Amino acid sequence: MKSAEDNSTHFGYRTVGKDKKADMVRGVFDSVASRYDIMNDLMSAGMHRLWKRYTIDQAAIKPGQIVLDLAGGTGDLAREFSKKVGKDGQVVLADINAAMLKQGRRRLIDAGVSGNIAIAQVDAQELPFDDATFDCITMAFGLRNVTDKDAALASMFRVLKPGGKAMVLEFSKPNEAIKPAYDLYSFKVLPTLGKFVADDPDSYQYLAESIRMHPDQGTLKSMMETVGFERCRFHNMAAGIVALHIGYRV
């Protein structure tokens, strides 16, 4: 018999049933989808664009490759990857949230991107793709919202080609010297921005809490190694506020 602890997980600082978290996270992103990019700019003072640019550069995508952009939301990574894979490659923009994918599709159309991008609503824990399909998988600011992170990492490993690369860009544990200021910003400024810009302080309170509950750099690296990734490493950015984890299927 499973214990109550086996059937529970965290939603920010709250303990909830594992069967409820996905719907609760969906509610958050349904609420913020239309203002997601604006809020990202406000939350990070535009730095999220640099972090994503670094991720794109580290991906080193080549023409003809097949890329999966998980939790791709509004499509900013997918748009850049589509340029790099060219007409002979493909990018799959994937997210569990339909409202986010709707925004992503609209933005890609507005940017004139078509032909080599597919859009898929998927659960990262159970990816509906064949084994060894993708040359590269990215997941930017999405893993912390997944109920079973180990399952998601294992699913990513399964659909990655031998020699392929998985990249997880996520908020992480910052340097202790900046932690007081970071906490003040996260729990005071961020919900206030959510209230006045998105009329939704509760969702941004959850986002701040979800960052604190996410595994730190070393723990996430170990989690990737446990499911089979090799040559794992991470790059800290902004004094560890954000980290890019990279692992390979050898």
Secondary structure as the mmCIF struct_conf table of DSSP 4:
data_model
#
loop_
_struct_conf.conf_type_id
_struct_conf.id
_struct_conf.beg_label_comp_id
_struct_conf.beg_label_asym_id
_struct_conf.beg_label_seq_id
_struct_conf.end_label_comp_id
_struct_conf.end_label_asym_id
_struct_conf.end_label_seq_id
TURN_TY1_P TURN_TY1_P1 ALA A 4 ALA A 4
HELX_RH_3T_P HELX_RH_3T_P1 GLU A 5 ASN A 7
STRN STRN1 SER A 8 PHE A 11
TURN_TY1_P TURN_TY1_P2 GLY A 12 TYR A 13
STRN STRN2 ARG A 14 GLY A 17
HELX_RH_AL_P HELX_RH_AL_P1 LYS A 18 VAL A 32
HELX_RH_3T_P HELX_RH_3T_P2 ALA A 33 ARG A 35
HELX_RH_AL_P HELX_RH_AL_P2 TYR A 36 SER A 44
TURN_TY1_P TURN_TY1_P3 ALA A 45 GLY A 46
HELX_RH_AL_P HELX_RH_AL_P3 MET A 47 ALA A 59
TURN_TY1_P TURN_TY1_P4 PRO A 63 GLY A 64
STRN STRN3 ILE A 66 LEU A 70
TURN_TY1_P TURN_TY1_P5 ALA A 71 ALA A 71
TURN_TY1_P TURN_TY1_P6 GLY A 73 THR A 74
HELX_RH_AL_P HELX_RH_AL_P4 ASP A 76 VAL A 85
TURN_TY1_P TURN_TY1_P7 LYS A 87 ASP A 88
STRN STRN4 GLN A 90 ASP A 95
BEND BEND1 ILE A 96 ILE A 96
HELX_RH_AL_P HELX_RH_AL_P5 ALA A 98 ASP A 110
TURN_TY1_P TURN_TY1_P8 ALA A 111 GLY A 112
BEND BEND2 GLY A 115 ASN A 116
STRN STRN5 ILE A 117 GLN A 121
HELX_RH_3T_P HELX_RH_3T_P3 ALA A 124 GLU A 126
BEND BEND3 PHE A 129 PHE A 129
TURN_TY1_P TURN_TY1_P9 ASP A 131 ALA A 132
STRN STRN6 PHE A 134 ALA A 140
BEND BEND4 PHE A 141 PHE A 141
HELX_RH_3T_P HELX_RH_3T_P4 LEU A 143 ASN A 145
BEND BEND5 THR A 147 THR A 147
HELX_RH_AL_P HELX_RH_AL_P6 LYS A 149 VAL A 159
STRN STRN7 LEU A 160 PHE A 171
HELX_LH_PP_P HELX_LH_PP_P1 LYS A 173 ASN A 175
HELX_RH_3T_P HELX_RH_3T_P5 GLU A 176 ILE A 178
HELX_RH_AL_P HELX_RH_AL_P7 LYS A 179 LEU A 184
HELX_RH_PI_P HELX_RH_PI_P1 TYR A 185 VAL A 189
HELX_RH_AL_P HELX_RH_AL_P8 LEU A 190 VAL A 197
BEND BEND6 ALA A 198 ASP A 199
HELX_RH_AL_P HELX_RH_AL_P9 PRO A 201 MET A 213
BEND BEND7 HIS A 214 HIS A 214
HELX_RH_AL_P HELX_RH_AL_P10 GLN A 217 THR A 226
TURN_TY1_P TURN_TY1_P10 VAL A 227 GLY A 228
STRN STRN8 GLU A 230 MET A 237
HELX_RH_3T_P HELX_RH_3T_P6 ALA A 238 GLY A 240
TURN_TY1_P TURN_TY1_P11 ILE A 241 ILE A 241
STRN STRN9 VAL A 242 TYR A 248
#
